[in-house]
Every structure is written in structure tokens, then in C-alpha cells.
Amino acid sequence: MAPEVDILTTFNGDWITTLEAEKKWLIKKDELVKLIEAASVPKLKEGDYSGVVACLLKLSKDSQVVVA
């Protein structure tokens, strides 16, 4: 069985606040790539991912091509 990976220690409220406040979309894209890579594991540790999901929903509604 695959071990659980805790990504919430890295992608927490501080990360979300920093990402939402960032003006440069290239930096936002790089941070999103880091999140995708960290979450691409067989099993994530249980936790409250609602903040990360809300941030992703907010960013997905942006018209920037880099994010899409």
C-alpha cells in the first residue's frame, strides 16, 4: 500500500494568500505546477483541502491563457 503524502503543510493558508496576492501570472503558473506535481501521488493524507480547492476555482475563472 502506498504511503500517505501530506501536501497541506506546504500548500496551506499562507501559500493560498501569497498565490492570490501575486500579480505575475508566470509565478502563479509555476506554483500551480508545483501543486500538481505534489498532488500526483497515489494517496494524499486526509485533511481539509477546501482552501486549496476554493483557490483553484477562483484562479480557473480568470481569463489568463497561462492558467488555462
N, C-alpha and C positions, 0 to 999 in steps of 0.2 A: 504494500500500500504506500502511496506517495505521501511524503510529509507535508504538513500544512505550512503555507508561507504567509507570514503576516506583512501585508503591504500597507496597512493602516498606520504603522509607525512612521513611514516615510511620507505617505500621501494623506496627511491629516489636515486639520483645520488651518494650520499655518500655511501649508502648501496651497490649499484652495484659495485662501485670501491673497497670497502672493501671485498666484496664477491669474486670478480675476483682476488684480490691480495692474498687471503687466500690460504695457501699451504695445510692445513689439510682438507681432504675431509669429515671427520666426522662433522667438523664445517660447511662446505658448505651445507651438507645434513640437518643439524639442521636448518640453515637459510632458506633453501628451504621449509622445513616442516612448518616453521612459515609463509612463504608467502602463501602456500597452505591453511593453516588454516584461514589466514586473508582474502583471496580472496573467501573463501567458504561461501559467503553471497548471498542473493537473488539479491542485486543491488549494483554495485560499482559506485562511483561518477565518472562523466566524467572527463577525463584528458588525458595526453599524457603518455601512457603506453609503448611507443616504446622502451625506455631504458630497462625496465624490460623484455620485450619480446626478445630483442636482447641478453640480458644476458642469458636468459633461452635457447635460441637457441645455444649460444656458449657453455654453460655447457652441453647441450644434446648431443653434438658431442664428448664429452670426453669418453674415454674408461673405466672409473671407474665404477665398478659394483654398488657401493654405490649410485651413482646418478641415474643410470638406474632403 
